[in-house]
Amino acid sequence: MRFLVIDDHPLVRDALKFLLLELDPKAVIEQVSTARDGMSRAAKPGWSIIFLDLDLPDRSGLDLMKDLRNLAPDCPLVVFSGMSETDAGWRAMQGGAAAFIPKGAAGEVVLEAVRRVLSGRRYVSAELAETLLQNRLQPRSATPHEALSARELEVLRLIGRGKSVTDIAQTLNLSVKTVSTYRGRILEKLGVTNTPGLIRYALTHGLVES
């Protein structure tokens, strides 16, 4: 089996590698810490599963999912994230993830999810399954950040991580003026007046890992 792990936390990558080798001692496991490197590796054929963190330093994992599905349409994506399960988990599954695993999950839960995905099924926790069912039976009220574009949501997540406008411009390869424009649109759409308010919003809604 061949696994690709896209996560910027070394401890998380090592813990996941330990579990995957327990599942298959001969497994090939490649690890990268950025979305850019993840895209490069994902272009290789033959992956059994691609594991993806949603809070990457250079790009939103939810946005990256779309490109990964185009690059490796037959490879299941497993989201392994510390973000809110009810919000980020719902979005990940809607985006085509085969599983959403909270980073606080026990090792046996992770292995159960991986086995299920390898057998061609999907995995969600009981809590997330209930959320998905409720949303299907009674569509949930939209949250303000659902009105944001993919790029605006990406900028919001970086602001939520404490990044300055200059830092964000460098990370996303944009001009400072462009990022400032995005920030202004985000403030307006969310009804927030300043950067601390944006940081609180991102943390409160589980858009960044706490």
C-alpha positions in Angstrom: 0.0 0.0 0.0 1.1 3.6 -0.7 0.0 6.5 1.5 0.5 10.2 1.0 0.3 12.4 4.2 -0.1 16.2 3.7 0.2 17.8 7.1 2.4 20.6 8.5 2.7 19.1 12.0 5.6 16.7 12.3 4.2 14.9 15.4 0.9 14.3 13.6 2.7 12.9 10.6 4.9 10.6 12.7 1.9 9.3 14.7 0.0 8.6 11.5 3.0 6.9 10.0 3.3 4.7 13.1 -0.3 3.6 12.8 -0.2 3.0 9.1 2.9 0.8 9.5 1.1 -1.1 12.2 -1.6 -1.8 9.6 0.9 -2.8 6.9 4.6 -3.0 7.8 5.6 -2.8 4.1 3.5 0.3 3.4 5.2 3.1 1.5 4.5 6.4 3.2 5.4 9.8 1.8 5.0 12.9 4.0 4.9 16.6 2.9 4.1 19.7 4.9 2.6 22.1 2.2 -0.2 22.1 -0.3 2.3 22.8 -3.1 4.4 19.7 -2.3 1.2 17.7 -1.8 0.1 18.6 -5.3 3.4 17.5 -6.7 3.4 14.1 -5.0 -0.3 13.5 -5.6 0.3 13.6 -9.4 2.2 10.3 -9.0 -0.1 7.3 -9.7 -0.9 4.4 -7.4 -1.8 6.0 -4.0 -4.0 3.9 -1.7 -5.1 6.9 0.4 -4.2 10.6 0.5 -4.4 12.0 4.0 -5.0 15.7 4.1 -4.9 18.4 6.9 -7.3 21.3 6.3 -5.1 24.0 8.0 -2.0 24.1 5.8 0.4 27.0 5.8 0.1 27.9 2.1 -3.4 27.0 1.2 -6.8 25.9 2.5 -7.1 22.1 2.6 -10.8 22.3 1.6 -9.8 24.3 -1.5 -6.9 21.9 -2.2 -9.3 18.9 -2.1 -10.8 20.0 -5.5 -7.4 19.8 -7.2 -6.4 16.5 -5.5 -9.6 14.9 -6.8 -8.7 16.0 -10.3 -5.1 14.8 -10.0 -6.0 11.5 -8.4 -9.7 10.8 -9.1 -9.6 7.2 -8.1 -7.7 7.8 -4.8 -9.8 8.3 -1.6 -9.1 11.4 0.4 -9.1 11.1 4.2 -9.2 14.4 6.0 -7.3 14.3 9.3 -8.0 17.6 11.0 -8.2 19.5 14.3 -10.9 21.8 13.0 -14.5 21.7 14.1 -16.0 18.3 13.2 -19.5 19.7 12.7 -18.5 22.5 10.3 -15.2 21.4 8.7 -16.3 17.7 8.7 -19.5 18.5 7.0 -17.7 20.6 4.4 -15.1 17.9 3.8 -17.6 15.2 3.3 -19.6 17.4 1.0 -16.4 18.0 -0.9 -16.0 14.3 -1.6 -13.8 13.1 1.3 -14.0 9.4 2.0 -13.5 10.0 5.8 -13.1 12.8 8.3 -11.0 11.9 11.3 -10.5 14.4 14.2 -6.9 14.7 15.3 -7.8 13.8 18.8 -9.2 10.4 17.7 -7.8 7.3 19.3 -5.4 5.1 17.3 -8.0 2.3 16.9 -10.5 4.8 15.5 -8.0 5.9 12.9 -7.2 2.3 11.9 -10.9 1.5 11.7 -11.5 4.4 9.4 -8.5 3.5 7.2 -9.6 -0.1 6.9 -13.1 1.0 6.0 -11.8 3.4 3.3 -9.5 0.8 1.9 -12.5 -1.6 1.5 -14.3 1.0 -0.6 -16.6 2.5 2.1 -16.7 5.9 3.8 -16.2 6.7 7.5 -17.5 9.3 9.8 -17.9 9.5 13.5 -21.3 9.0 15.1 -21.5 12.7 15.9 -20.7 13.7 12.3 -23.1 11.1 10.9 -25.9 12.7 13.0 -24.9 16.1 11.7 -25.0 14.9 8.1 -28.4 13.2 8.6 -29.9 16.3 10.2 -28.6 18.5 7.4 -30.2 16.2 4.9 -33.5 16.0 6.7 -33.6 19.7 7.6 -31.0 21.9 5.8 -29.0 23.9 8.3 -28.9 27.6 8.4 -26.0 29.0 6.4 -23.2 30.6 8.4 -21.8 34.0 7.3 -18.5 32.6 6.1 -20.3 30.3 3.6 -20.8 33.5 1.5 -17.1 33.9 1.1 -15.3 32.9 -2.1 -12.7 30.1 -1.9 -9.9 32.7 -1.9 -11.6 34.9 0.8 -12.0 31.8 3.0 -8.3 31.0 2.5 -7.4 34.6 3.6 -9.7 34.4 6.6 -8.1 31.2 7.8 -4.6 32.7 7.5 -5.8 35.8 9.4 -7.2 33.4 12.0 -3.7 31.9 12.4 -2.4 35.4 13.3 -0.8 36.1 9.9 -0.4 39.8 8.9 -1.5 41.1 5.5 2.1 41.1 4.4 2.6 37.5 5.5 -0.5 36.4 3.7 0.6 38.2 0.5 3.9 36.3 0.6 2.2 32.9 1.4 -0.4 33.2 -1.4 1.9 35.0 -3.9 -0.4 38.0 -4.0 0.2 41.7 -3.7 -0.4 43.4 -0.3 -3.1 45.5 -2.0 -5.0 42.5 -3.2 -4.9 40.8 0.2 -6.1 44.1 1.8 -9.0 44.1 -0.7 -9.9 40.5 0.3 -9.7 41.5 3.9 -12.1 44.4 3.4 -14.6 42.1 1.6 -14.4 39.5 4.4 -15.0 42.2 7.1 -18.1 43.3 5.2 -19.5 39.9 4.5 -19.0 38.7 8.1 -20.2 42.0 9.7 -16.9 42.2 11.6 -15.1 45.5 12.2 -11.4 44.6 12.7 -8.7 42.0 12.6 -9.2 40.7 16.2 -12.8 40.2 15.3 -11.8 38.1 12.3 -9.5 36.0 14.4 -12.2 35.4 17.0 -14.7 34.5 14.2 -12.2 32.0 12.7 -11.5 30.3 16.0 -15.2 30.3 17.1 -16.3 28.6 13.9 -13.5 26.1 13.8 -11.9 27.4 10.7 -8.4 27.1 12.1 -7.0 24.5 14.5 -7.3 25.6 18.1 
